[in-house]
Amino acid sequence: MGHLIELNDTLKLKRGAGFPAELRVGGVYDFSIAGRRLYNLRPTRVFLVEEIDGRWNVVGHAMILRQTIDAVTDRTSGQFEVSQLYPPEYSQLVNRFDAPAGKGYSSDV
C-alpha cells in the first residue's frame, strides 16, 4: 500500500479560488487546494503563481505560515504571507523562461 503526498515549492492558485484579488507584500491570505501537498514552510519561500486559463503567471514569493492536509476531503489548506512581488517586466521574463514548458502566461496571448 502507498499514498501520494506531493512536495511543492510553488503555490499555484486561481483567482476566485484562493488567489487574492489584491496582493500586497506583507499581506496574509488563506488558501485551499485539491490534493495532499506539502509546502516549504517559513522561512523558506515558495513561488506564488496565479493560474490564468491553465497558464502560470509567476507573480512573486510567499511564505507558508500554516498548512493542514485533510485526508477525508483530500484537500490541503493553510495560510501564506506575500514576501515579494515581482515588477511586471520581471514577471514576464520568469513566465517565459522558468514556467513549465508551454505553460508560461503572457498578457499578449
Residue pairs with C-beta under 8 A, 6 or more apart in sequence:
3 36
4 36
5 36
5 37
5 38
5 69
6 35
6 36
6 37
6 38
7 37
7 38
8 37
8 38
8 39
8 40
8 46
9 39
9 40
9 46
9 47
10 46
10 47
10 49
11 31
11 39
11 46
11 47
11 48
11 49
11 62
11 64
11 80
12 33
12 49
12 50
12 51
12 56
13 19
13 31
13 33
13 49
13 50
13 51
14 50
14 51
14 52
15 21
15 50
15 52
18 30
18 31
18 32
18 33
19 50
19 51
20 27
20 29
23 48
23 59
23 60
23 82
23 85
24 82
24 85
25 82
25 83
25 84
25 85
26 81
26 82
27 81
27 82
28 65
28 79
28 80
28 81
29 79
29 80
29 81
29 82
30 77
30 78
30 79
31 77
31 78
31 79
31 80
32 75
32 76
32 77
33 75
33 76
33 77
34 74
34 75
35 74
35 75
35 76
36 69
36 71
36 74
36 76
37 67
37 69
37 76
38 67
38 69
39 46
39 64
39 67
39 76
39 78
40 46
40 64
41 63
41 64
41 65
41 67
42 63
42 64
42 65
42 81
43 63
44 63
45 61
45 62
45 63
45 83
45 84
46 61
46 62
46 63
46 64
46 80
47 58
47 60
47 61
47 62
48 58
48 59
48 60
48 61
48 62
48 80
48 82
49 56
49 57
49 58
49 59
50 57
50 59
50 105
51 57
52 105
54 103
55 95
55 99
55 103
55 104
55 105
55 106
55 109
56 95
56 99
56 100
56 103
56 104
56 105
57 91
57 95
57 105
58 86
58 91
58 94
58 95
58 98
58 99
59 85
59 86
59 91
60 82
60 83
60 84
60 85
60 86
60 91
61 82
61 83
61 84
62 80
62 81
62 82
62 83
63 80
63 81
63 83
64 78
64 79
64 80
65 78
65 79
65 80
65 81
66 78
66 79
67 76
67 77
67 78
68 76
68 77
68 78
69 75
69 76
70 76
70 77
86 94
92 106
92 107
94 104
95 104
95 105
95 106
96 104
96 106
97 104
98 104
99 105
